[in-house]
Amino acid sequence: MDKVFLFIATGFGSGWLPKAPGTWGSLAGVLLWLGLHQLAPASYAAALAVLFVLGTAAAGAAEKILDQGDPGAVVIDEIVGQLIALAFAPAYPLALAAGFALFRFFDILKPFPVGWLDRHIHGGLGIMLDDMAAGACACLCLHAVLWLLGL
């Protein structure tokens, strides 16, 4: 069961890639979005909910398995956060690139409320929530820019 939790927590292995696992995890989120973006809104939300529950359990288990708090290899949170950032975005390369960059911005710099969640909530839930907040901030910014551009 440990291998299953680690497989999920590491974003199907993308978290083991060298240098910047969070960026690789975010890229895995973009690739997953390509397969999910045509779902009806309720189905997309259901997929996010399932990934959130699985991710929370897997991230919490990975902390114990790896004996480390919020291990770098755990990127299921980046995948879910990226899916939130791109929610209802048009399938234009520029929109995807902007959503990716905005999510990475909020995930790395951790402005409020992202940083607060990162510092105050721990375990699998804490690992997931700060990236979900980063994704929500990125989504709001992305859609504001798209609206301003008339897209």
Order of alpha helices (4+ residues) and beta strands (2+ residues): alpha-alpha-alpha-alpha-alpha-alpha-alpha
